[in-house]
Amino acid sequence: MPFEINPTVAIPDDLIEFRAVRASGPGGQNVNKVSNAVELRFDSARWDALWPNARARLERLAGRRMTSEGLIVIDAQRLRSLEQNRADALERLRSMIAEALIEPKPRRKTKPTRASKVRRIEGKVQRGKVKTLRSKRFDD
């Protein structure tokens, strides 16, 4: 069953791999015995459904989590159980890809209005007057 990102986009299961690893940090003896952290590996290079613009945005969003081969590695160890960490890793992958699929709105150039230009010049004149009044005057 494919992993669904949104109603129109899904990732095939063979591109996602999970590995149970030992969590780092505090936790007493339990952290040394139990592998409850999850390492999710997603092969984005083999995923054909992603168009080039979204792939570039995904690379930027993934940052150092993406390897040179296009493999995205997500470590999840915030929660106590393996199942919760697995769900957390999948949710983080889903949100990253969903954000990459959103096409940014193009910026439209705008010009300042005439009134805003007038306000800016009036403000500059007012500041100049204040500075003139504060300056020292020498009588000859």
C-alpha positions, -999 to 999 in steps of 0.1 A, spaced: 0 0 0 16 33 -11 23 61 14 -1 89 7 12 125 7 -21 141 -4 -51 128 -23 -32 130 -57 4 121 -47 16 88 -31 50 72 -26 55 35 -35 65 14 -4 96 1 -20 112 36 -19 108 39 19 130 18 42 130 17 80 158 8 103 155 4 141 185 19 159 194 27 195 185 61 206 211 85 219 209 106 250 195 100 285 172 70 293 190 48 318 196 11 311 166 10 288 183 31 261 212 6 260 189 -25 256 161 -14 233 163 -1 198 134 22 198 147 50 175 139 48 138 160 58 108 138 64 77 154 63 43 135 76 13 150 72 -22 138 104 -38 160 99 -69 140 68 -79 106 85 -74 94 95 -109 61 112 -98 80 143 -85 84 170 -112 117 189 -115 107 221 -98 93 202 -68 124 181 -67 146 212 -65 124 226 -36 126 192 -18 164 192 -21 165 227 -6 141 217 22 159 185 30 193 202 33 219 180 49 194 152 54 197 144 17 227 125 5 244 131 -29 226 100 -43 192 116 -35 185 95 -4 166 114 24 175 102 59 152 111 88 161 101 124 132 99 148 139 93 185 118 119 203 92 94 215 95 63 237 82 35 214 93 22 180 59 26 165 55 62 176 89 71 163 81 54 130 48 74 127 68 106 136 94 99 109 66 93 83 48 125 93 80 145 90 86 131 56 50 138 46 52 174 57 85 180 39 73 166 6 39 184 9 57 217 14 79 210 -16 48 203 -38 34 238 -31 43 261 -60 54 295 -46 35 325 -59 56 346 -82 65 381 -69 48 410 -88 68 442 -90 50 472 -75 57 509 -74 53 531 -44 23 553 -45 26 591 -49 13 596 -14 39 573 1 66 591 -18 53 625 -4 52 611 32 87 598 29 101 632 17 81 650 44 96 627 70 131 634 57 125 671 58 112 670 93 142 650 105 165 675 88 148 704 107 152 686 140 189 680 133 194 716 123 178 728 156 199 705 176 232 715 160 255 740 179 256 776 166 286 798 169 281 836 171 305 857 152 
